[in-house]
């Protein structure tokens, strides 16, 4: 990729979104390893509300940033660079994805060569830890780049808007209808929401500014997420994830609002904030590594707020330990020859 001036709000979002993802897994890790009845309706409702308001927009924004950067026609792109992107993600998947598959099998008591065999199978079956879906999706998006970059360069704003509308219908609306109504509408396109967000980030970055209508849509989006999720928890004692997964139109609206608010207001050079600057530099590693600590606390040690410390103190400590530990480990790993290019 050719040298281009850094976009400051992208750098700020690397920091903010990395922290949001850690916070997401601190809270969702509790809900994912228990039930609403066990943790309690009020606790499940509060945790879910925190997830929705503060964290569920983070991964969509990571995809938007990637799309805005990689689809920029001003950036150099050739066959060597294309292969570099793909190989980097494959190496990341092999190193971290396989390690997490092995850790999960170790938690279940499986060791030795059978564990390695099963871990390799799980890796290629997309059965690593849940956050690794981002890496699988990036590999697919990189494979699309030779098609997407010429399309973006030659297409008009109107054409890009039309394609985004089609993708929104096929990868967001149909998916959400299927989940909410427990039916199966025929999939017209065998792609997921990551392609929509990838193109959406470029479109928002170049063409759209925040306004009252977008803020209204964003607030409506987060409001519907909260209402639908709390209804599921209170009435049905289930989490209601259909409302706040990335492939939800309500998450799209909320993520769009946050992205454009950042575009307008996050203009200060990030280097003026040393902590945020260093988190931004380590953000990819933080994303990859932080679940190690959270899973150790929850799955291996069985630490939960309802049998240890006060919940607020407990989650704050888990968040700080996971964020700081993953940042430090990323900084250490980047000193290993070859790892700096990966992380």
C-alpha positions in Angstrom: 0.0 0.0 0.0 1.4 3.4 -1.0 2.1 6.0 1.6 -1.0 8.0 2.4 -1.7 10.5 5.2 -3.2 8.8 8.2 -6.9 9.5 8.8 -7.1 10.6 12.4 -10.6 9.4 13.1 -9.6 5.9 11.9 -6.7 5.9 14.3 -9.0 7.0 17.2 -11.5 4.3 16.2 -8.7 1.6 16.4 -8.2 2.5 20.0 -11.8 3.0 21.0 -13.1 -0.1 19.1 -10.3 -2.3 20.4 -11.3 -1.3 24.0 -15.0 -1.8 23.1 -14.3 -5.4 21.9 -12.5 -6.3 25.1 -15.5 -4.8 27.1 -17.9 -6.8 24.9 -16.3 -10.1 25.6 -16.0 -9.3 29.3 -19.8 -9.0 29.6 -20.8 -11.4 26.9 -18.4 -14.0 28.1 -20.4 -14.2 31.3 -23.7 -14.6 29.5 -22.3 -17.0 27.0 -21.2 -19.4 29.7 -24.3 -19.4 31.8 -28.1 -18.8 31.4 -30.4 -15.9 32.0 -32.1 -17.8 34.8 -28.8 -18.5 36.5 -27.3 -15.0 36.2 -30.6 -13.3 36.8 -32.9 -11.4 34.6 -31.8 -8.0 35.9 -28.1 -8.8 35.5 -28.6 -10.2 32.0 -30.6 -7.1 31.1 -27.9 -4.7 32.4 -25.1 -6.6 30.7 -26.9 -6.8 27.4 -27.7 -3.1 27.5 -24.0 -2.3 28.2 -23.0 -4.5 25.2 -25.5 -2.8 22.9 -24.7 0.8 23.8 -21.0 0.6 24.2 -19.6 -2.3 22.2 -21.7 -3.9 19.4 -20.8 -1.3 16.8 -17.0 -2.0 17.2 -16.5 -4.9 14.8 -18.7 -3.3 12.1 -16.5 -0.2 12.3 -13.3 -2.3 12.0 -14.7 -3.6 8.7 -15.7 0.0 7.6 -12.2 1.3 8.3 -10.6 -1.6 6.3 -12.9 -0.9 3.4 -12.3 2.8 3.4 -8.6 2.2 3.4 -8.2 -0.7 1.1 -10.6 0.5 -1.5 -9.1 3.9 -1.8 -8.0 4.3 -5.5 -5.1 6.5 -4.4 -3.4 3.6 -2.6 -1.0 1.5 -4.5 -2.2 -2.1 -5.0 -0.4 -4.8 -7.0 -0.2 -8.6 -7.1 2.6 -8.7 -4.5 0.6 -6.5 -2.0 -2.5 -8.6 -2.7 -0.7 -11.8 -1.8 0.9 -10.2 1.3 -2.6 -9.3 2.7 -3.9 -12.8 2.2 -0.8 -14.6 3.5 -0.7 -12.4 6.6 -4.3 -13.3 7.5 -3.6 -17.0 6.8 -0.6 -16.9 9.1 -2.6 -15.1 11.8 -5.4 -17.8 11.4 -2.9 -20.6 11.6 -1.0 -19.2 14.7 -3.8 -17.8 16.7 -6.8 -19.7 15.5 -5.0 -23.1 15.9 -3.8 -22.1 19.3 -7.3 -21.2 20.5 -8.6 -24.5 19.1 -6.0 -26.3 21.1 -6.8 -24.3 24.3 -10.4 -25.1 24.0 -9.7 -28.8 23.6 -7.3 -28.6 26.6 -10.1 -27.0 28.7 -12.2 -30.1 27.7 -9.4 -32.4 28.8 -8.1 -33.5 25.4 -4.3 -33.6 24.9 -1.6 -35.0 22.6 -1.8 -35.8 18.9 -5.6 -36.4 19.0 -6.0 -32.8 20.2 -3.8 -31.5 17.4 -5.8 -33.4 14.8 -9.1 -32.2 16.2 -7.8 -28.6 16.5 -6.8 -28.6 12.8 -10.2 -29.9 11.8 -11.9 -27.3 14.0 -9.7 -24.5 12.5 -10.8 -25.2 9.0 -14.4 -25.8 10.0 -14.5 -22.3 11.5 -14.8 -23.6 15.0 -12.1 -21.6 16.7 -13.0 -18.9 19.2 -15.9 -16.8 18.1 -13.9 -13.5 17.7 -11.8 -15.2 15.0 -14.8 -14.8 12.5 -13.3 -11.4 11.8 -10.1 -13.0 10.4 -12.1 -15.6 8.3 -14.1 -12.7 6.9 -11.1 -10.5 6.2 -9.5 -13.4 4.1 -12.7 -13.5 2.1 -12.7 -9.8 1.6 -9.1 -9.7 0.5 -9.9 -12.3 -2.1 -12.6 -9.9 -3.4 -10.2 -6.9 -3.6 -9.1 -7.4 -7.3 -12.8 -7.1 -8.2 -13.9 -4.5 -5.6 -11.1 -1.9 -6.2 -11.8 -1.4 -9.9 -15.5 -1.4 -9.2 -15.1 1.4 -6.7 -12.7 3.4 -8.9 -14.9 3.3 -12.0 -18.4 3.4 -10.4 -20.4 6.5 -9.6 -21.7 7.4 -6.2 -25.2 6.5 -7.4 -24.1 3.1 -8.5 -22.3 2.4 -5.3 -25.4 3.4 -3.4 -27.5 1.0 -5.4 -25.1 -1.9 -4.8 -25.1 -1.1 -1.1 -28.9 -1.2 -1.0 -28.8 -4.6 -2.7 -26.3 -5.9 -0.2 -28.2 -4.4 2.7 -31.3 -6.3 1.6 -29.6 -9.6 0.8 -27.0 -9.8 3.7 -28.7 -7.8 6.4 -32.5 -7.7 6.0 -33.0 -11.3 4.8 -30.6 -12.6 7.5 -32.4 -10.7 10.2 -35.9 -11.8 9.1 -34.7 -15.4 9.1 -33.5 -15.1 12.7 -36.3 -13.1 14.1 -39.1 -15.2 12.5 -37.3 -18.5 12.6 -37.8 -19.1 8.9 -35.5 -19.5 5.9 -35.8 -17.1 3.0 -33.7 -18.2 0.1 -30.2 -16.7 0.2 -29.8 -14.7 -3.0 -26.1 -14.1 -2.3 -23.7 -16.4 -0.5 -21.9 -13.6 1.2 -22.3 -12.2 4.7 -22.6 -8.8 6.2 -18.8 -8.1 6.2 -18.9 -7.3 2.5 -21.7 -4.8 3.1 -19.7 -3.1 5.9 -16.5 -3.1 3.8 -18.1 -1.2 1.0 -20.2 0.9 3.4 -17.1 2.2 5.1 -15.7 3.6 1.8 -19.0 5.1 0.9 -19.5 6.8 4.3 -15.9 8.1 4.4 -16.1 9.7 1.0 -19.7 10.8 0.5 -21.7 11.2 3.7 -21.7 13.6 6.6 -23.5 13.2 9.9 -26.9 15.0 10.1 -30.0 15.0 12.2 -31.6 12.2 10.1 -28.6 9.9 10.6 -28.5 10.7 14.3 -32.3 9.9 14.4 -31.7 6.6 12.6 -28.8 5.7 14.9 -30.8 6.4 18.0 -33.8 4.5 16.7 -31.4 1.6 15.9 -30.0 1.4 19.4 -33.4 1.9 20.9 -34.9 -1.1 19.0 -31.9 -3.2 19.9 -32.5 -2.4 23.6 -36.3 -2.9 23.5 -36.1 -6.2 21.5 -33.3 -7.6 23.6 -34.8 -6.7 26.9 -38.2 -8.1 25.8 -36.5 -11.4 25.0 -34.7 -11.5 28.4 -37.6 -10.4 30.5 -40.4 -12.4 28.8 -38.6 -15.4 27.3 -35.4 -15.6 29.4 -33.2 -15.7 26.3 -30.7 -13.2 25.1 -32.3 -12.1 21.9 -29.1 -11.8 20.0 -30.9 -11.4 16.7 -31.3 -7.7 17.5 -27.6 -6.9 18.1 -25.6 -9.2 15.8 -23.6 -7.3 13.1 -26.0 -8.5 10.5 -28.9 -6.5 12.0 -30.3 -3.4 10.4 -30.4 -1.8 13.8 -26.7 -2.4 14.3 -26.1 -0.9 10.8 -27.9 2.3 11.7 -26.2 2.7 15.1 -22.7 1.9 13.7 -23.3 4.4 10.8 -24.1 7.1 13.3 -21.0 6.4 15.5 -18.7 6.2 12.4 -19.9 9.5 11.1 -19.8 11.2 14.5 -16.2 10.1 14.7 -15.6 11.4 11.2 -16.8 14.8 12.3 -15.4 15.1 15.8 -12.3 12.8 16.1 -10.0 15.2 14.3 -7.3 15.8 17.0 -4.0 14.0 16.1 -3.9 10.8 18.1 -0.2 11.3 18.9 -1.2 14.0 21.3 -2.7 11.2 23.5 0.2 8.8 24.1 -2.0 6.1 25.7 -4.5 6.1 22.8 -1.7 6.2 20.3 -0.1 3.1 21.7 -3.4 1.2 22.0 -4.0 2.1 18.3 -0.7 0.6 17.3 -1.4 -2.6 19.3 -5.1 -2.8 18.4 -4.9 -5.8 16.1 -3.0 -7.8 18.6 -5.3 -6.7 21.4 -8.2 -7.9 19.3 -6.6 -11.3 18.7 -5.2 -12.0 22.2 -7.6 -10.6 24.8 -10.0 -13.6 24.8 -7.2 -15.8 26.2 -7.4 -14.0 29.5 -11.2 -13.7 29.6 -11.6 -17.4 28.8 -9.1 -18.4 31.5 -11.0 -16.4 34.0 -14.4 -17.7 33.0 -13.9 -21.2 31.6 -10.8 -22.4 33.4 -11.0 -20.7 36.8 -14.8 -20.4 36.9 -14.7 -16.8 38.1 -18.1 -15.1 37.9 -19.4 -11.9 39.5 -22.2 -13.7 41.3 -19.7 -15.9 43.3 -16.8 -13.5 43.8 -16.4 -9.7 44.0 -19.1 -7.1 43.6 -20.1 -7.3 39.9 -19.0 -3.7 39.0 -15.5 -4.2 40.5 -15.3 -7.7 39.1 -16.0 -6.6 35.5 -13.8 -3.5 35.7 -10.8 -5.7 37.0 -11.3 -8.3 34.2 -11.5 -5.5 31.6 -8.3 -3.8 32.8 -6.4 -7.0 33.2 -7.4 -8.4 29.8 -6.8 -5.1 28.0 -3.4 -4.4 29.6 -2.2 -8.0 29.4 -3.1 -8.4 25.8 -1.5 -5.0 25.0 1.7 -6.0 26.8 1.8 -9.5 25.2 1.3 -7.9 21.8 4.2 -5.5 22.4 6.4 -8.5 23.4 5.4 -10.6 20.4 6.1 -7.7 18.1 9.8 -8.0 19.1 10.0 -11.5 17.7 11.4 -11.4 14.1 8.5 -11.6 11.6 5.8 -11.1 14.2 5.8 -7.3 13.8 4.6 -7.7 10.2 1.8 -10.0 11.4 0.6 -8.0 14.3 
